[in-house]
C-alpha cells in the first residue's frame, strides 16, 4: 500500500521526529510512504477562530496538495485534531462558501484520511504492537486521550490498546483521563487563565500516576502538557515527568530503543533520544 503522510504543522515545524517515527512504523510493515511536498496547514486554526472565509483557500491548498502529489491509497496523520479537521471542518467550510466541487473533493480525501492508530488498527490489522511492530518501551507511561480523538474521530481505545501491547511497558491509569488538557489551539491564548487551570489539573493527575512520561496521539496537546509539567518542575518518584508521542513509542524497539534523557525534563511531544 502507498500511504501519503500528512505531517501537520506542529509536527513538521517543531517535532519532525514524530513524522519520522510514523514513517518508520509504516515502513516496518512493508508499506511505501510518500510525502506530498505542497502540503501546509489544514485550516483548523482559522475555523476554530471563526475565520471561515480565510479558511477556504487553506482548505483548497490542502486538497490540491494531495490531489497533485504522488499517487497514494490512504493518508495518515499522526494527529487526531488535524485528521478530524480534514474530515469534519474542511467539507463544511467549502459548502459554506458555496463551493460544492471543493466540498466533494475534500470529502473524498477525508474518506481516505486516517489518524495513525486508526490506520494501524482498522486498515492494517495491527492488534499487538509488540508482536507485529516489535515495539518495546520499558518505562512507566500514562496516557492522555485528546479531545478530537475522543469526540470527533471516536477513536475509543485504539491508542490505548496499542500501548497496552508494547513490550515491557508499564502503563498507568490516568484519573479523569477524558478531561481536556486546556490547549484547544487558539483557546489557550484567548482564555489563558482557564487554560492554565485546566492544565494544572491534568498535570497533577499525571504526576499522581507515578509515571515518568505522558503519551498521546496529538503533538499539540503533548506540547501544552509538557510545557506545564516543565514550568512546575513536576517530578515523580522516577524523576522529571514529560511527554512523548505515541508514534515514538511504537517505533521504539529492543535493537533501537527510544531513551528518555537522564538529566533534562521532557518538554515536548517528541523530545527523546
C-alpha positions as CSV (number, residue, x, y, z in Angstrom):
1,X,0.0,0.0,0.0
2,X,1.1,3.6,-0.7
3,X,0.5,5.8,2.2
4,X,0.7,9.6,2.0
5,X,2.0,11.3,5.1
6,X,0.0,14.3,6.3
7,X,2.7,15.6,8.7
8,X,0.6,18.5,10.2
9,X,2.0,22.0,11.0
10,X,3.2,21.4,14.6
11,X,4.8,18.1,13.8
12,X,6.5,19.4,10.7
13,X,7.8,22.6,12.3
14,X,8.5,21.5,15.9
15,X,8.6,17.7,16.2
16,X,9.8,16.2,13.0
17,X,10.9,13.1,14.8
18,X,7.3,12.2,15.3
19,X,6.8,12.3,11.5
20,X,10.0,10.2,11.0
21,X,8.8,7.6,13.5
22,X,5.4,7.4,11.9
23,X,7.2,6.6,8.6
24,X,9.4,4.1,10.4
25,X,6.4,2.2,11.8
26,X,4.6,2.1,8.4
27,X,7.6,1.1,6.5
28,X,8.3,-1.6,9.1
29,X,5.0,-3.1,8.0
30,X,6.2,-3.1,4.3
31,X,4.3,-0.1,3.1
32,X,5.6,2.7,0.9
33,X,5.3,6.2,2.4
34,X,5.1,9.3,0.2
35,X,5.1,12.9,1.1
36,X,3.1,15.5,-0.9
37,X,5.5,18.4,-0.6
38,X,3.0,21.2,-1.2
39,X,1.0,20.3,2.0
40,X,0.7,23.0,4.6
41,X,-2.0,24.0,7.2
42,X,-5.3,22.1,7.2
43,X,-7.2,25.3,8.2
44,X,-8.2,24.1,11.7
45,X,-6.8,27.3,13.3
46,X,-8.8,29.5,11.0
47,X,-12.0,27.6,11.6
48,X,-11.6,27.5,15.4
49,X,-11.0,31.2,15.4
50,X,-14.2,31.9,13.3
51,X,-12.3,33.0,10.2
52,X,-14.4,30.8,7.8
53,X,-13.6,33.0,4.8
54,X,-9.9,32.8,5.4
55,X,-10.1,29.1,5.8
56,X,-11.4,28.5,2.2
57,X,-8.1,29.0,0.4
58,X,-6.3,26.9,3.1
59,X,-8.7,24.1,2.5
60,X,-8.2,24.4,-1.3
61,X,-4.5,24.3,-0.8
62,X,-4.7,21.1,1.3
63,X,-6.9,19.4,-1.2
64,X,-4.7,20.4,-4.1
65,X,-1.5,19.3,-2.3
66,X,-2.8,15.7,-2.0
67,X,-4.5,15.6,-5.4
68,X,-1.5,16.9,-7.3
69,X,1.2,15.0,-5.4
70,X,2.3,11.4,-5.8
71,X,-0.3,8.6,-6.1
72,X,-1.4,7.2,-2.8
73,X,-4.0,4.8,-1.4
74,X,-4.7,6.4,2.0
75,X,-3.5,9.4,4.0
76,X,-2.0,9.0,7.5
77,X,-1.8,11.9,10.1
78,X,0.0,11.5,13.5
79,X,-2.6,13.9,14.9
80,X,-6.2,13.3,15.8
81,X,-7.1,17.0,15.7
82,X,-5.8,17.5,12.1
83,X,-7.4,14.3,10.9
84,X,-10.6,15.4,12.4
85,X,-10.3,18.9,10.8
86,X,-9.9,17.2,7.4
87,X,-13.0,15.1,7.9
88,X,-15.3,17.4,9.9
89,X,-14.3,21.0,9.1
90,X,-13.0,21.1,5.5
91,X,-16.1,19.9,3.7
92,X,-18.2,22.2,5.9
93,X,-16.1,25.2,5.1
94,X,-16.3,24.6,1.3
95,X,-20.0,24.1,1.4
96,X,-20.5,27.2,3.5
97,X,-18.6,29.1,0.8
98,X,-20.9,27.7,-1.9
99,X,-18.1,25.6,-3.5
100,X,-19.7,22.2,-3.9
101,X,-16.9,21.0,-6.1
102,X,-14.3,21.7,-3.4
103,X,-16.6,20.2,-0.7
104,X,-16.9,17.0,-2.8
105,X,-13.1,16.8,-3.3
106,X,-12.5,17.4,0.4
107,X,-14.9,14.7,1.3
108,X,-13.1,12.3,-1.0
109,X,-9.8,13.0,0.8
110,X,-11.4,12.8,4.2
111,X,-12.8,9.4,3.5
112,X,-9.3,8.2,2.9
113,X,-7.6,10.1,5.8
114,X,-6.7,8.2,9.0
115,X,-5.2,9.1,12.3
116,X,-2.2,6.8,12.9
117,X,-3.8,4.4,15.4
118,X,-7.0,4.3,13.3
119,X,-4.9,3.3,10.2
120,X,-2.9,0.7,12.1
121,X,-5.9,-1.0,13.7
122,X,-8.8,-0.5,11.2
123,X,-6.9,-0.8,7.9
124,X,-3.6,-2.6,8.6
125,X,-4.9,-5.0,11.2
126,X,-2.5,-4.3,14.0
127,X,-3.7,-5.7,17.3
128,X,-0.4,-6.4,19.1
129,X,2.2,-3.7,18.8
130,X,4.9,-5.8,20.4
131,X,4.4,-8.9,18.2
132,X,3.6,-7.1,14.9
133,X,5.7,-3.9,15.2
134,X,8.4,-5.0,17.6
135,X,7.5,-2.1,19.8
136,X,9.5,-2.1,23.1
137,X,9.4,0.6,25.7
138,X,10.3,-0.4,29.3
139,X,9.2,2.7,31.0
140,X,6.3,3.9,33.2
141,X,3.8,5.7,31.0
142,X,0.4,7.2,31.4
143,X,-2.0,8.1,28.5
144,X,-4.0,11.3,27.7
145,X,-6.7,10.8,25.0
146,X,-7.1,14.1,23.2
147,X,-10.5,15.7,22.7
148,X,-10.6,15.5,18.9
149,X,-9.7,11.8,19.0
150,X,-12.4,11.0,21.5
151,X,-15.2,13.3,20.4
152,X,-14.9,13.7,16.7
153,X,-12.9,10.7,15.4
154,X,-14.3,8.5,18.1
155,X,-11.1,6.6,18.4
156,X,-12.2,4.8,21.5
157,X,-9.5,2.6,23.0
158,X,-7.5,2.2,19.8
159,X,-4.4,4.1,21.0
160,X,-4.6,2.7,24.5
161,X,-5.0,-0.9,23.1
162,X,-1.8,-0.4,21.0
163,X,0.1,0.9,24.0
164,X,-1.0,-1.9,26.2
165,X,0.6,-4.4,23.9
166,X,4.0,-2.7,23.7
167,X,6.7,-5.0,25.1
168,X,7.6,-4.3,28.8
169,X,5.7,-1.0,29.0
170,X,4.4,-0.1,32.5
171,X,1.1,1.6,31.6
172,X,-0.5,3.6,34.4
173,X,-4.2,4.6,34.6
174,X,-4.8,8.4,34.5
175,X,-7.5,9.9,36.7
176,X,-10.0,12.0,34.7
177,X,-8.3,11.0,31.5
178,X,-11.2,12.2,29.4
179,X,-10.9,15.8,30.7
180,X,-9.4,18.4,28.3
181,X,-5.8,19.4,28.9
182,X,-6.8,23.1,28.2
183,X,-4.9,23.6,25.0
184,X,-7.7,23.7,22.3
185,X,-5.5,25.6,19.8
186,X,-6.2,29.3,20.0
187,X,-8.4,28.6,23.1
188,X,-5.3,28.5,25.2
189,X,-4.3,32.0,24.0
190,X,-7.7,33.6,24.1
191,X,-8.6,32.1,27.5
192,X,-5.2,31.8,29.1
193,X,-6.4,31.7,32.7
194,X,-9.0,29.0,32.1
195,X,-6.5,27.0,30.0
196,X,-3.8,27.2,32.7
197,X,-6.3,26.0,35.4
198,X,-7.3,23.0,33.2
199,X,-3.6,22.2,32.5
200,X,-2.8,22.3,36.3
201,X,-5.5,19.7,36.9
202,X,-4.2,17.5,34.1
203,X,-0.6,17.8,35.2
204,X,-1.5,16.9,38.8
205,X,-3.3,13.8,37.7
206,X,-0.3,12.8,35.5
207,X,2.1,13.2,38.4
208,X,-0.1,11.2,40.7
209,X,0.2,8.1,38.4
210,X,3.9,7.9,39.3
211,X,4.7,7.6,35.6
212,X,7.7,9.4,34.1
213,X,6.0,10.0,30.8
214,X,2.6,11.0,29.4
215,X,1.8,9.9,25.9
216,X,-1.0,10.5,23.4
217,X,-1.6,10.9,19.7
218,X,-1.6,14.8,19.4
219,X,1.7,16.7,19.5
220,X,-0.2,19.9,20.2
221,X,-1.7,18.5,23.4
222,X,1.6,17.0,24.4
223,X,3.4,20.3,23.8
224,X,0.9,22.0,26.1
225,X,1.1,19.3,28.8
226,X,4.9,19.1,28.5
227,X,5.3,22.8,28.9
228,X,3.1,22.8,32.0
229,X,5.0,19.9,33.6
230,X,8.3,21.6,32.9
231,X,7.2,25.0,34.3
232,X,6.0,23.5,37.5
233,X,9.1,21.3,37.9
234,X,6.8,18.2,38.1
235,X,8.5,15.1,39.4
236,X,7.5,11.6,40.1
237,X,9.5,9.0,42.1
238,X,11.3,8.3,38.9
239,X,12.4,11.9,38.3
240,X,11.3,14.5,35.8
241,X,7.9,14.0,34.2
242,X,7.5,14.7,30.5
243,X,5.6,13.8,27.3
244,X,6.2,11.6,24.3
245,X,4.1,11.0,21.2
246,X,2.5,7.5,20.6
247,X,4.4,7.1,17.3
248,X,7.7,7.4,19.1
249,X,6.8,4.6,21.5
250,X,5.6,2.4,18.6
251,X,8.8,2.9,16.7
252,X,11.0,2.1,19.7
253,X,12.5,-1.5,19.6
254,X,14.9,-3.6,21.6
255,X,17.5,-3.0,18.9
256,X,16.9,0.7,18.6
257,X,15.2,1.8,21.8
258,X,13.9,5.3,22.5
259,X,15.7,6.5,25.6
260,X,14.5,9.2,28.0
261,X,17.2,11.8,28.8
262,X,18.6,11.3,32.2
263,X,19.3,14.9,33.2
264,X,16.7,17.0,31.5
265,X,12.9,17.3,31.7
266,X,11.0,16.1,28.7
267,X,9.4,19.2,27.2
268,X,7.5,18.2,24.1
269,X,5.7,15.6,22.1
270,X,8.9,14.1,20.9
271,X,11.9,15.1,22.9
272,X,13.5,11.7,23.5
273,X,16.8,10.5,22.0
